[in-house]
């Protein structure tokens, strides 16, 4: 990873104003509310990865 990209990533990760966390329940509700079927859902310490199908 280039140095400049590393700085941007770390800034986004650690600077509280830009670090948002959502619960798995909240994310799943977004998909349900928009009528998207979850085809992949993975929660790890660094966040949530989800893919949906319309």
Secondary structure as UniProt FT lines:
FT   HELIX           3..14
FT   HELIX           16..18
FT   HELIX           24..33
FT   TURN            34..35
FT   STRAND          37..44
FT   TURN            45..46
FT   STRAND          47..53
//
